[in-house]
């Protein structure tokens, strides 16, 4: 009974944390800070925001009546954007009931939409905010997906769902559609659904197609051909006057923006030769690509740059865990950036529980040749631009969303912490469930009768 009471108390505290309303938006001026705008650095800068939007960034004085935050000795940056993430869609990866990123149905593929499974009360969101993350690109789980994992797996299971109840069973070539979310406290975290389609290629994609890379490419091209046929003959399809097609109506509708070049396709690929093949495929089919993983991308960096294809990567992925990542190296991010490739840096292990570590990964990339400014851009302006949010978020500039983070020092240094996090101009609470548990046991408060405190004082 005592244990039950303790569990109820902890759940109650977590519920209060999740339901507490954030403070109202106000005019805020952060002064005397080192300001990282996402594209430049301003020493002794001032950032002013009024409500949801930034008013000014520069070295001017704070407006009268504004709330003043003295940023002396501190750094101010845009909120970071987590890419290839499971935030809000997965609570415990190996527990299927708390993971809404996997699609194990046998009837839908491209039409699977992760936005319908988002949980604004997820315990993972406040933790990610402690790492300066204010927005995330949530993607469906898929075989071979890097998911922010430092080491690519080749076991056919996705990195978000884990082993769970039998791993991943793909219904087709496409894993579904990604969404943009905000990490602001509230009941509606969805910013924009269906921002990209996701598909595995390389060894994982070959497995979906029957075991051979050539089979996957042929099947992929045939699928896009069917989508174009359907788009031209919807009336005939409705009256059963069209030949049988391999996908459902919902899947074909979801793929029309892809074949028309309006929706990018996130392609999970690791091996250099596979990267070249998907670039060729995209050119032949008129598909707009985003490469995910690309551990061997440095070998073909000039071709990626020529194709104007951005890359989502984990710069600390440097172990040849299989034949697809034989040439993985810590300098991958630096080499791609030097070639002119737009890169976005991921967190670790699905960018869910360890999403906040994206800044550590960026710091490691800097230590292996990536310019500091490029590392900051890979966490802010680059992911925003890749997913259609250029100028709207991920940058400190007049008119952009007031997603602003105040740091105790350099955000790429592990010992630096967040002082304040604003999303849409509203200061976010700093508590997390982990902090509540820490304080409860450290202070020994409200312990069941006869139980000693967890830690001595």
C-alpha positions in Angstrom: 0.0 0.0 0.0 2.9 2.4 0.8 4.4 1.8 -2.6 1.0 2.4 -4.3 0.7 5.7 -2.4 4.2 6.7 -3.5 3.5 5.9 -7.1 0.2 7.9 -7.0 2.0 10.9 -5.5 4.7 10.8 -8.3 2.0 10.5 -11.0 0.1 13.4 -9.4 3.2 15.6 -9.4 3.8 14.8 -13.0 0.2 15.5 -13.9 0.4 18.9 -12.2 3.7 19.6 -14.1 2.1 18.7 -17.4 -1.1 20.7 -16.9 0.4 23.9 -15.4 -0.3 26.9 -17.7 2.8 28.8 -18.9 3.1 32.5 -18.2 1.4 35.0 -20.6 3.5 36.4 -23.5 5.1 39.8 -22.8 7.5 42.2 -24.2 11.0 40.9 -23.3 14.4 42.4 -24.0 17.5 40.3 -23.5 20.5 42.7 -23.2 24.3 42.5 -23.0 24.4 39.0 -24.4 26.5 37.2 -27.0 23.8 36.6 -29.6 23.9 33.7 -32.1 21.3 34.6 -34.7 21.8 31.4 -36.6 23.6 33.2 -39.4 25.9 35.6 -37.5 27.2 36.6 -34.1 26.5 39.8 -32.3 28.6 40.7 -29.2 26.8 42.7 -26.5 23.6 42.3 -28.4 20.0 42.9 -27.6 17.1 40.6 -28.6 13.6 42.1 -28.2 10.4 40.1 -28.7 6.8 41.1 -28.2 4.4 38.2 -27.9 5.0 35.4 -30.5 7.4 37.4 -32.8 10.8 38.8 -32.6 10.8 42.6 -32.9 14.5 43.4 -33.2 18.0 41.9 -33.0 21.0 44.1 -32.7 22.8 46.4 -30.2 20.1 48.9 -29.5 18.6 49.8 -26.1 15.7 47.9 -24.6 12.3 49.5 -25.2 10.6 51.2 -22.3 8.4 49.0 -20.2 9.9 45.8 -21.4 10.9 43.0 -19.1 14.7 43.2 -19.0 16.9 40.0 -18.8 20.5 40.8 -18.3 22.5 38.5 -20.6 25.9 39.6 -19.4 28.2 36.5 -19.6 25.5 34.5 -21.3 24.7 33.4 -24.9 21.3 33.8 -26.7 20.4 31.5 -29.6 17.4 30.5 -31.6 15.6 27.5 -30.3 17.1 24.3 -31.8 15.2 22.1 -34.2 15.4 18.4 -33.7 15.3 16.4 -36.9 14.6 12.7 -37.6 12.9 12.8 -34.2 10.3 10.8 -32.3 9.5 13.5 -29.8 5.8 13.5 -28.9 5.3 10.2 -30.7 7.2 7.8 -28.5 7.3 7.5 -24.7 9.0 4.2 -24.1 10.4 2.9 -27.4 10.1 -0.8 -26.5 6.5 -0.5 -25.3 4.2 -0.6 -28.3 1.3 1.0 -26.5 3.4 4.1 -25.9 4.9 4.3 -29.4 2.8 5.8 -32.2 5.6 6.1 -34.7 5.4 2.5 -36.1 3.0 1.4 -38.7 2.5 -2.3 -38.6 -0.7 -2.4 -40.6 -0.7 -4.2 -43.9 -3.1 -1.9 -45.6 -1.5 1.6 -45.5 2.0 2.9 -46.1 2.5 6.3 -47.6 -0.7 7.6 -46.1 0.5 6.9 -42.5 0.5 10.2 -40.7 2.3 10.5 -37.4 0.6 13.8 -36.6 -2.5 11.9 -35.4 -0.5 10.1 -32.7 1.2 13.1 -31.0 1.0 13.5 -27.3 1.4 17.1 -25.9 1.8 15.7 -22.4 4.7 13.5 -23.3 7.4 13.4 -20.5 10.0 13.6 -23.3 9.2 17.2 -24.3 10.3 19.0 -21.1 13.5 17.0 -21.1 14.2 18.0 -24.7 13.6 21.7 -23.9 16.4 21.5 -21.3 18.7 21.0 -24.4 17.4 24.2 -26.1 15.1 22.3 -28.5 11.9 24.2 -29.3 10.7 22.5 -32.4 11.1 19.0 -33.9 10.5 17.2 -37.2 8.8 14.0 -36.1 9.2 11.1 -38.6 7.6 7.7 -38.7 9.7 4.7 -37.7 11.2 2.7 -40.5 13.7 -0.1 -41.1 17.3 1.0 -41.3 16.4 4.4 -40.0 19.2 6.2 -38.3 16.7 7.9 -36.0 19.6 9.8 -34.4 21.3 6.6 -33.4 25.1 6.9 -33.4 25.5 3.5 -35.0 23.3 2.4 -37.8 21.5 -1.0 -37.2 21.1 -3.6 -39.9 18.7 -5.9 -38.0 15.6 -4.8 -39.9 14.1 -3.2 -36.8 13.4 0.5 -36.5 15.4 2.6 -34.1 12.3 4.2 -32.5 10.2 1.1 -31.8 13.0 -1.1 -30.7 12.3 -4.8 -30.4 8.9 -4.2 -28.9 6.5 -6.9 -30.0 8.3 -8.4 -33.0 10.0 -5.3 -34.4 9.0 -3.6 -37.7 6.8 -5.0 -40.4 6.7 -2.7 -43.4 3.6 -2.7 -45.5 5.4 -1.2 -48.4 8.2 1.0 -49.7 7.1 4.1 -47.7 7.0 4.5 -44.0 4.6 7.5 -43.9 4.6 11.2 -43.5 6.5 13.5 -41.1 5.2 16.5 -39.1 6.6 19.6 -37.5 5.8 20.1 -33.8 6.5 22.8 -31.2 7.7 21.9 -27.8 5.7 24.7 -26.2 3.7 23.7 -23.2 0.0 23.4 -24.2 -2.5 21.0 -25.6 -1.7 21.5 -29.3 1.9 20.9 -30.4 1.3 20.3 -34.1 2.7 23.1 -36.2 2.4 21.5 -39.7 1.5 17.9 -40.7 2.7 16.1 -43.8 5.9 18.0 -44.4 7.8 15.1 -45.9 7.5 11.5 -47.0 9.8 8.8 -45.6 11.3 5.8 -47.3 14.1 3.4 -46.5 16.7 2.6 -49.2 20.0 0.7 -49.2 20.0 -2.7 -47.4 16.9 -2.0 -45.4 14.9 -0.9 -48.5 16.1 -3.9 -50.4 14.8 -6.1 -47.7 11.4 -4.4 -48.0 11.4 -5.1 -51.8 12.4 -8.7 -51.5 16.1 -8.7 -50.9 17.8 -6.9 -53.8 18.6 -3.2 -54.3 17.7 -3.4 -58.0 14.3 -4.8 -57.1 13.6 -1.8 -54.8 14.5 0.8 -57.5 12.4 -1.0 -60.1 9.4 -1.2 -57.7 9.9 2.4 -56.6 9.8 3.6 -60.2 6.7 1.5 -61.0 5.0 2.8 -57.9 5.5 6.4 -58.9 4.3 5.6 -62.4 1.1 4.2 -60.9 0.6 7.3 -58.8 0.9 9.5 -61.9 -1.6 7.2 -63.7 -4.0 7.5 -60.8 -3.6 11.3 -60.6 -4.5 11.6 -64.3 -7.5 9.2 -64.1 -9.2 9.7 -60.8 -12.6 9.6 -62.4 -11.9 6.3 -64.1 -10.5 4.9 -60.8 -13.7 5.9 -59.0 -15.9 3.9 -61.5 -13.5 1.0 -61.5 -12.4 1.8 -65.1 -8.7 1.7 -64.3 -6.5 -1.3 -64.1 -5.6 -2.7 -60.6 -3.0 -0.6 -58.8 -0.7 -1.8 -56.1 -1.4 0.9 -53.6 -4.6 2.0 -51.9 -6.3 5.2 -52.8 -5.1 6.8 -49.6 -1.5 5.9 -50.3 -1.7 7.2 -53.9 -3.2 10.5 -52.8 -0.4 10.9 -50.2 2.2 10.3 -52.9 0.9 12.8 -55.4 2.8 15.8 -53.8 5.9 13.6 -53.9 5.7 12.8 -57.6 4.9 16.5 -58.3 8.0 17.7 -56.4 5.9 19.6 -53.8 6.7 17.2 -50.9 10.3 16.1 -50.2 11.2 12.5 -49.7 13.4 11.6 -46.8 15.5 8.7 -48.0 17.3 6.7 -45.4 20.6 5.7 -47.0 24.1 5.0 -45.7 26.5 3.6 -48.3 28.1 5.9 -50.8 27.1 3.8 -53.8 23.5 3.8 -52.6 23.6 7.6 -52.2 24.7 7.9 -55.9 21.9 5.7 -57.0 19.1 7.5 -55.1 20.4 10.8 -56.5 20.2 9.4 -60.0 16.7 8.1 -59.2 15.6 11.5 -57.9 16.8 13.1 -61.1 15.1 10.6 -63.3 11.8 10.8 -61.4 11.8 14.5 -60.6 11.6 13.8 -56.8 12.9 16.3 -54.2 15.2 14.4 -51.8 16.5 14.7 -48.3 19.2 12.2 -47.4 19.0 10.7 -43.9 22.1 9.1 -42.4 24.6 9.3 -45.2 27.5 8.1 -43.1 29.6 7.6 -46.2 28.4 10.9 -47.7 31.8 12.5 -47.5 33.0 10.1 -50.3 30.4 11.6 -52.7 30.0 15.1 -51.2 30.5 16.9 -54.5 27.7 14.9 -56.1 25.3 15.5 -53.2 26.1 19.2 -53.4 25.6 19.3 -57.1 22.2 17.7 -56.7 21.4 20.4 -54.0 20.3 17.7 -51.7 20.3 18.4 -47.9 21.5 15.8 -45.4 20.3 14.9 -41.9 23.2 13.3 -40.1 24.7 12.3 -36.8 28.3 13.5 -36.8 29.4 11.1 -34.1 28.4 8.0 -36.2 31.9 6.7 -36.9 31.9 2.9 -36.4 31.6 0.5 -39.3 28.8 -1.5 -37.8 28.1 -3.2 -41.1 29.1 -3.1 -44.8 27.0 0.0 -45.4 29.0 2.1 -43.0 32.6 0.9 -43.7 33.8 4.5 -44.4 32.0 6.2 -41.5 34.1 8.9 -40.0 33.8 11.8 -37.5 34.8 14.3 -40.3 31.7 13.5 -42.3 29.8 16.7 -41.3 32.8 18.9 -42.0 33.4 17.4 -45.4 29.8 17.7 -46.5 29.6 21.3 -45.3 32.9 22.2 -47.0 31.4 20.8 -50.3 28.4 23.1 -49.9 25.9 20.6 -48.7 23.2 21.9 -46.3 23.4 19.7 -43.2 21.2 19.3 -40.1 22.6 17.6 -37.0 20.5 15.0 -35.2 20.4 13.8 -31.6 21.0 10.3 -30.4 18.9 7.2 -30.2 15.9 8.3 -32.1 16.1 11.9 -31.0 13.5 11.1 -28.3 15.0 10.6 -24.8 18.4 11.9 -25.9 17.3 14.6 -28.3 18.9 17.2 -26.1 22.3 15.7 -27.0 22.1 17.2 -30.6 24.2 20.1 -29.3 26.9 17.8 -28.0 27.0 16.1 -31.4 27.4 19.5 -33.0 30.3 20.3 -30.6 32.0 17.0 -31.6 31.6 18.0 -35.2 33.3 21.3 -34.5 36.2 19.4 -32.9 36.5 17.4 -36.1 36.6 20.3 -38.5 33.1 21.7 -38.9 33.2 25.5 -38.5 31.4 26.7 -35.3 29.0 28.9 -37.3 28.0 25.9 -39.5 27.4 23.8 -36.4 25.0 26.4 -35.0 23.3 26.6 -38.4 22.9 22.8 -38.5 20.8 23.1 -35.3 18.7 26.1 -36.3 18.4 27.8 -39.7 19.3 24.7 -41.7 16.6 22.3 -40.5 14.1 25.1 -40.7 15.0 25.7 -44.3 15.1 22.0 -45.2 11.5 21.6 -44.0 10.0 24.8 -45.4 10.3 27.1 -42.4 13.0 29.4 -43.5 12.6 32.8 -41.9 9.7 31.6 -39.8 11.7 29.8 -37.0 15.2 28.7 -36.3 16.7 32.2 -36.6 16.8 35.3 -34.5 15.5 38.0 -36.8 12.7 40.5 -36.9 9.4 38.8 -37.7 10.6 35.2 -36.9 9.0 33.2 -34.2 10.1 34.2 -30.7 11.7 30.8 -30.0 14.6 32.1 -27.9 17.0 30.3 -25.6 19.3 31.9 -23.0 22.3 29.8 -22.1 24.8 30.1 -19.2 27.6 29.9 -21.8 28.5 28.3 -25.1 25.6 26.0 -26.1 27.9 23.5 -27.7 29.8 23.0 -24.4 28.4 20.1 -22.3 28.6 22.0 -19.0 26.5 24.8 -20.3 22.8 24.8 -19.3 19.7 26.7 -20.3 18.8 29.7 -18.2 15.5 30.4 -19.9 13.6 29.0 -22.8 10.9 31.0 -24.7 8.7 29.5 -27.3 6.4 31.8 -29.2 7.4 34.5 -26.7 6.2 32.5 -23.7 8.7 31.4 -21.1 8.6 27.7 -20.6 8.8 25.9 -17.2 12.2 24.3 -16.4 10.8 21.4 -14.4 10.9 17.9 -15.8 9.6 14.6 -14.3 13.2 13.6 -13.8 13.9 16.7 -11.7 10.8 16.1 -9.6 11.9 12.6 -8.9 15.4 13.7 -8.1 14.2 16.3 -5.7 11.7 14.0 -4.0 14.3 11.4 -3.2 17.2 13.7 -2.6 15.2 15.7 0.0 13.6 12.6 1.5 10.2 14.4 1.6 6.9 12.5 2.0 8.5 9.1 2.4 6.3 6.2 3.3 6.4 5.4 7.0 9.6 3.8 8.1 11.4 4.4 4.8 14.7 6.3 5.0 15.5 9.1 2.5 17.1 7.9 -0.8 20.1 10.2 -0.3 21.7 11.6 2.8 21.6 15.3 3.3 
